[in-house]
């Protein structure tokens, strides 16, 4: 007895991929991002303070405007360490992410609820 391959036409993991559906009708995520982007130039972003101090990143224009706040989480054997950076725009193409000062919690905030 010969085994027949399963019918792949009934179930598709990705729309627009297969012999019965043209792939032209499905927009790619990069195309959608480019269509909604307001800037056509890449942004140069520098980090100041904390574990990302001195890092320079280039955010491509197709990803849209830089985020106003970036959260960096460092996971290791101990508790997670969270740093937040706030964007200070220098002009339309460059910005600096400044480390946000840590928030001090009062003893009341750190006590267990009960």
Sine and cosine of phi, psi and omega as CSV:
sin_phi,cos_phi,sin_psi,cos_psi,sin_omega,cos_omega
0.00,0.00,0.74,-0.67,-0.03,-1.00
-1.00,-0.06,0.70,-0.71,0.02,-1.00
-1.00,0.07,0.69,-0.73,0.06,-1.00
-1.00,-0.07,0.63,-0.78,0.08,-1.00
-0.91,0.41,0.52,-0.85,0.01,-1.00
-0.88,0.47,0.50,-0.87,0.01,-1.00
-0.96,0.29,0.97,-0.25,-0.03,-1.00
-0.99,0.16,-0.22,0.98,-0.01,-1.00
-0.94,0.33,-0.43,0.90,-0.06,-1.00
-0.98,0.21,-0.62,0.78,-0.05,-1.00
-0.88,-0.48,0.80,-0.60,0.02,-1.00
-0.79,-0.62,0.75,-0.67,0.05,-1.00
-0.97,0.24,-0.52,0.86,-0.06,-1.00
-0.79,-0.61,0.82,-0.57,0.02,-1.00
-0.91,0.42,0.55,-0.84,0.04,-1.00
0.99,0.12,0.11,0.99,0.01,-1.00
-0.90,-0.44,0.95,-0.31,0.04,-1.00
0.45,-0.89,0.14,-0.99,-0.09,-1.00
-0.95,0.32,-0.39,0.92,-0.08,-1.00
-0.99,-0.11,-0.22,0.98,-0.04,-1.00
-0.83,-0.55,0.78,-0.63,0.06,-1.00
-0.95,0.30,0.58,-0.82,-0.02,-1.00
-1.00,0.10,-0.13,0.99,-0.05,-1.00
-0.93,0.37,-0.41,0.91,-0.10,-0.99
-0.99,0.13,-0.13,0.99,-0.06,-1.00
-0.98,-0.20,0.91,-0.41,0.01,-1.00
-0.96,0.27,0.64,-0.77,0.07,-1.00
-0.99,0.14,0.48,-0.88,-0.05,-1.00
-0.88,0.47,-0.58,0.82,0.03,-1.00
-0.91,0.42,-0.60,0.80,0.02,-1.00
-0.92,0.39,-0.64,0.77,0.02,-1.00
-0.91,0.41,-0.68,0.73,0.01,-1.00
-0.89,0.45,-0.65,0.76,0.00,-1.00
-0.92,0.40,-0.59,0.81,-0.02,-1.00
-0.95,0.32,-0.49,0.87,-0.03,-1.00
-1.00,-0.10,-0.11,0.99,-0.02,-1.00
-0.93,0.36,0.64,-0.76,-0.01,-1.00
-1.00,-0.07,-0.33,0.94,-0.04,-1.00
-0.92,-0.39,0.51,-0.86,0.04,-1.00
-0.96,-0.29,0.02,1.00,-0.01,-1.00
-0.90,-0.43,0.56,-0.83,0.04,-1.00
-0.94,0.35,0.45,-0.89,0.01,-1.00
-0.96,-0.29,0.69,-0.73,0.07,-1.00
-0.98,-0.17,0.84,-0.55,-0.09,-1.00
-0.84,-0.55,0.77,-0.64,0.01,-1.00
-0.91,-0.42,0.63,-0.78,0.03,-1.00
-0.98,-0.22,0.69,-0.72,-0.01,-1.00
-0.81,-0.59,0.85,-0.53,0.04,-1.00
1.00,-0.05,0.33,-0.94,0.07,-1.00
0.92,0.39,-0.27,-0.96,-0.08,-1.00
-0.94,0.35,-0.31,0.95,0.01,-1.00
-0.99,-0.12,0.17,0.99,-0.06,-1.00
-0.81,0.59,0.79,-0.61,0.04,-1.00
1.00,0.00,-0.19,0.98,0.00,-1.00
-0.95,0.32,0.66,-0.75,0.06,-1.00
-0.84,-0.54,0.79,-0.61,0.02,-1.00
-0.83,-0.56,0.53,-0.85,0.09,-1.00
-0.94,-0.34,0.89,-0.46,0.03,-1.00
-0.99,-0.12,0.88,-0.47,-0.03,-1.00
-0.91,0.41,0.58,-0.81,-0.05,-1.00
-0.87,0.49,-0.49,0.87,-0.02,-1.00
-0.91,0.41,-0.28,0.96,0.03,-1.00
-1.00,0.04,-0.05,1.00,0.01,-1.00
1.00,0.04,-0.16,-0.99,-0.03,-1.00
-0.93,0.37,0.50,-0.87,0.05,-1.00
-0.88,0.48,0.50,-0.86,0.01,-1.00
-0.95,0.33,0.56,-0.83,-0.01,-1.00
-0.93,0.36,-0.46,0.89,0.01,-1.00
-0.66,-0.75,0.68,-0.74,0.07,-1.00
-0.89,-0.46,0.69,-0.72,0.06,-1.00
-0.93,-0.36,0.81,-0.59,0.04,-1.00
-0.93,-0.36,0.85,-0.53,-0.01,-1.00
-0.91,-0.42,0.81,-0.58,0.03,-1.00
-0.96,-0.28,0.88,-0.48,0.02,-1.00
-0.97,-0.26,0.70,-0.72,0.03,-1.00
-0.44,-0.90,-0.24,-0.97,-0.06,-1.00
-0.90,0.43,-0.46,0.89,0.00,-1.00
-1.00,-0.04,-0.38,-0.92,0.02,-1.00
-0.94,0.34,0.43,-0.91,0.01,-1.00
-0.93,0.36,0.57,-0.82,0.00,-1.00
-0.93,-0.38,0.85,-0.53,-0.07,-1.00
-0.93,-0.38,0.77,-0.63,0.10,-0.99
-0.84,-0.55,0.65,-0.76,0.05,-1.00
-0.88,-0.47,0.65,-0.76,0.00,-1.00
-0.86,-0.51,0.74,-0.68,0.02,-1.00
-0.96,-0.27,0.69,-0.73,-0.05,-1.00
-0.99,0.17,0.76,-0.65,0.16,-0.99
-0.88,-0.47,0.95,-0.31,-0.07,-1.00
-0.97,0.26,0.74,-0.67,0.05,-1.00
-1.00,-0.01,-0.64,0.77,0.10,-0.99
-0.31,-0.95,-0.22,-0.98,-0.05,-1.00
-0.92,0.38,-0.30,0.96,-0.09,-1.00
-0.89,-0.45,-0.10,0.99,-0.06,-1.00
-0.65,-0.76,0.45,-0.89,0.03,-1.00
-0.34,-0.94,0.26,-0.97,0.01,-1.00
-0.82,-0.58,0.78,-0.63,0.12,-0.99
-1.00,-0.06,0.93,-0.37,0.01,-1.00
-1.00,-0.05,0.67,-0.74,0.05,-1.00
-0.90,0.44,0.79,-0.61,0.04,-1.00
-0.97,0.25,0.70,-0.71,0.02,-1.00
-0.88,0.48,0.55,-0.83,-0.01,-1.00
-0.91,0.41,0.52,-0.85,0.03,-1.00
-1.00,-0.05,0.83,-0.55,0.04,-1.00
-1.00,0.04,0.81,-0.59,0.03,-1.00
-1.00,-0.06,0.59,-0.81,0.06,-1.00
-0.97,0.25,0.30,-0.96,0.00,-1.00
-0.86,0.51,-0.51,0.86,0.01,-1.00
-0.90,0.43,-0.62,0.78,-0.01,-1.00
-0.94,0.35,-0.48,0.88,-0.07,-1.00
-1.00,0.00,-0.17,0.99,-0.01,-1.00
-0.97,0.25,0.53,-0.85,0.00,-1.00
-0.93,0.38,0.58,-0.82,0.00,-1.00
-0.95,0.31,0.65,-0.76,0.02,-1.00
0.07,-1.00,0.00,0.00,0.00,0.00
